[in-house]
Amino acid sequence: MRVHCGDCLDVLGMLDESSVDLAYLDPPFNTGQSQSANNGSYDDCWASVESYLAFLTLRVQAIHRVLKPTGSILLHCDWRTSHHVRLMLDDVFGSAHFVNHLIWRYGLGGSSPRRFARKHDDIFFYGKTDAYYFDPPMVPATSARMKGQMKKATDVLDIPSLNNMATERVGYPTQKPLALLELLVTACSPAGGVVLDPFCGSGTTLVAAQRAGRRCLGIDTNVQAITVTTQRLHSRRPPN
Ligand SMILES: C[S@@+](CC[C@H](N)C(=O)[O-])C[C@H]1O[C@@H](n2cnc3c(N)ncnc32)[C@H](O)[C@@H]1O
């Protein structure tokens, strides 16, 4: 497990070409707001969608360089930019290397009298080549016919977001659930492989990789994120 404090563009430039099995990135979503919680905060404001996409494109190009031929990218975003991000990924990876548009359906959150409630994020899955690694994850079947059995996961992942009482919550804004990262890391990287999270925040991907027996590199510009990630990785508490 390695953790770097800095702009991921700079750190990615120092990594060897074709050295990473899986890059999962959960960058700022361009919400136009500062994201804060009791254990950290980060800015999420760009002057325009164009400048946000320019920022992301440079970093996705740098990720493409460091992925192995069997490697893949999982890019986490939401309704604000997903339509632009998919086209950008088509440009960088080639539309033929699109694998899935995953929907993370998280359940929690408010409602609106003016629209259908927004209850999902988007995760785009692209392989660097057709030889990308994939081991289909198994999830509990929900149909009455298959009750009590397991089945291959679909592209809709039903995993609750962290509620205020969740024991794994570390107080870093927009922290993602460990269950989501464990499913993605085990499905999209081989045992012992190298997982990269260039926007690691509280280090959820690194904890998932550690538990799944993968090596992991996390990068974040925010010193608070690096502190929280390091504490989480060295925690002697039962895994969360
Ligand atoms: C959505 S959060 C990641 C949350 C993380 N997935 C978790 O579970 O805690 C996005 C992170 O990107 C970081 N960030 C923003 N710009 C960055 C850059 N250029 N390089 C590296 N990290 C950056 C922010 O500091 C923030 O921690």
The ligand as a MOL file (V3000), in Angstrom:
LIG
                    3D

  0  0  0     0  0            999 V3000
M  V30 BEGIN CTAB
M  V30 COUNTS 27 29 0 0 0
M  V30 BEGIN ATOM
M  V30 1 C -14.9580 12.2930 -4.3490 0
M  V30 2 S -13.5110 12.4690 -3.3630 0 CHG=1
M  V30 3 C -12.9400 10.7930 -3.2420 0
M  V30 4 C -13.6690 10.0380 -2.1680 0
M  V30 5 C -13.1550 8.6020 -1.9970 0
M  V30 6 N -13.5830 7.7590 -3.0780 0
M  V30 7 C -13.6040 8.0110 -0.6710 0
M  V30 8 O -14.2620 6.9380 -0.6400 0
M  V30 9 O -13.3080 8.6150 0.3580 0 CHG=-1
M  V30 10 C -12.4180 13.2240 -4.5080 0
M  V30 11 C -11.0140 13.4830 -3.9930 0
M  V30 12 O -10.2120 13.9990 -5.0630 0
M  V30 13 C -9.2030 14.8160 -4.4910 0
M  V30 14 N -8.5790 15.5990 -5.5770 0
M  V30 15 C -9.0480 16.6960 -6.2090 0
M  V30 16 N -8.2010 17.0810 -7.1840 0
M  V30 17 C -7.1620 16.1950 -7.1780 0
M  V30 18 C -5.9900 16.0260 -7.9720 0
M  V30 19 N -5.6900 16.8720 -8.9760 0
M  V30 20 N -5.1570 14.9890 -7.6910 0
M  V30 21 C -5.4330 14.1260 -6.6790 0
M  V30 22 N -6.5380 14.2390 -5.8890 0
M  V30 23 C -7.3930 15.2480 -6.1430 0
M  V30 24 C -9.9430 15.5980 -3.4100 0
M  V30 25 O -9.0610 16.1170 -2.4460 0
M  V30 26 C -10.8940 14.5200 -2.8650 0
M  V30 27 O -10.3290 13.9000 -1.7220 0
M  V30 END ATOM
M  V30 BEGIN BOND
M  V30 1 1 1 2
M  V30 2 1 2 3
M  V30 3 1 2 10
M  V30 4 1 3 4
M  V30 5 1 4 5
M  V30 6 1 5 6
M  V30 7 1 5 7
M  V30 8 2 7 8
M  V30 9 1 7 9
M  V30 10 1 10 11
M  V30 11 1 11 12
M  V30 12 1 11 26
M  V30 13 1 12 13
M  V30 14 1 13 14
M  V30 15 1 13 24
M  V30 16 1 14 15
M  V30 17 1 14 23
M  V30 18 2 15 16
M  V30 19 1 16 17
M  V30 20 1 17 18
M  V30 21 2 17 23
M  V30 22 1 18 19
M  V30 23 2 18 20
M  V30 24 1 20 21
M  V30 25 2 21 22
M  V30 26 1 22 23
M  V30 27 1 24 25
M  V30 28 1 24 26
M  V30 29 1 26 27
M  V30 END BOND
M  V30 END CTAB
M  END
